[in-house]
Amino acid sequence: MNKAYVGRQPIFTQSQDVYGYELLFRSSETSAADFRDGDHATATVVLSAFTDIGLETLIGDKLAFINTTRNLLLNGTLNCLPQDRMVLEVLEDIQPDPEVLEALRELRQMGYTIALDDFVYRPELEPMICLADLVKIELPAIPRDELKDHVQRLRDSGIKTILAEKVETQDEYELCVDVGCDLFQGYFFSKPQVISRGKMQSNVAAVIRLVSELQDPNITPTDVENTIQMDANLSYRLLRFVNSAGAGTTRKIESLKQATALMGIQRLRSLASMLVLTGLDESKPKELINLAMTRAKTCELLAKAIDSDTPERYYTLGLFSVLDAMLDQPMDEVLELLPLAGEINEALLEHSGPMGDVLESVLGYERGNTTGTNIGFSKVGDAYQESLQWLTSSGFTL
């Protein structure tokens, strides 16, 4: 069995009591934070913490500090996390553009605690400071003689909790106390500890099927339950997630029916998105997921253009058109694993029927083939470009 790894570094108060833990991506017992994709790293940490190791094991009754990327902020992927246990750290490379600021407002309204990570004050960051509950100042990046003014400027902006990070010596700790910092993190107190436990491997086909079905605006928790219960891994992960998220409460979730009803459709979509991010073989180019989502949306838009009554099925068609590449299996073998309608199977295998015409038109557009489509190259092109814009604005791009 593979193992799940999470790095854990404590955060202390002035009295040196543990306030919370930052949870960090690790790929082995001894590895540093070596990763290529921030979205994947954060999703891996979250799922490892909630479904493999258990949040209670990692943090007890303390808070968990989790890094978030711009993509994850905008697409709502982290909205499935329990508000009372999480501090969402906005990474230093995220700019306060209108989309980010709106996402932060929504997260605060939902009850999440927002922290600014590796922070060095700049006037243009004021709009983001106004939406933060906590700021982590990067000690090595601020000259010692400017630290007090830095802290005061944040206080004047309304920040009540300031955390000094990368504190490595007694002298640095005393300086941070003197200038009024509230929380402290760094090697002076503790290096990150790696926690590991065996994990179950995600079934990518089952996860993608779940993502597809969750696109249906009329889907109910019962429908989701019926899908999830067909795969033992998904069932296990959902129950583990819900119970871990509710650690410390007296309520124990013991059935998929309870779990799906408690999560709700929107939070289930967020959880499924994280499962996609972590379930794909890392040797596969992340562009495969982007391609799948773009094709799915394009097929859906074209279905609406031809007045189809079932545009969500066209979405599924586009989404599944790359499954053979994702799973390294011929399409006919992949489809044996999925209970799809006959017309979707025929469209994927033979490009036949109305659905096949739409898929063939999309594939032809990607190849630059301006002829041989019943829909029209320009119409497909408009839909494809709209889908690319949708993918970018939704924040789902990897």
WOMOWO-V610898 format. One record per helix or strand of 2 or more residues. SS is the DSSP state (H for helix, E for strand). FROM is the first residue (numbers start at 1). TO is the last residue. If there is no record, write none. Layout:
ss=(SS/SS)
from=(FROM/FROM)
to=(TO/TO)
//
This chain:
ss=(E/E/H/H/E/H/H/E/H/E/H/E/H/H/E/H/E/E/H/H/H/H/H/H/H/H/H/H/H)
from=(3/18/38/55/63/70/77/86/98/113/123/134/139/144/161/170/183/193/204/221/232/256/287/311/323/331/342/353/377)
to=(13/25/53/59/68/75/80/90/110/119/129/138/141/156/165/178/185/198/213/228/245/279/305/320/327/335/350/367/394)
//
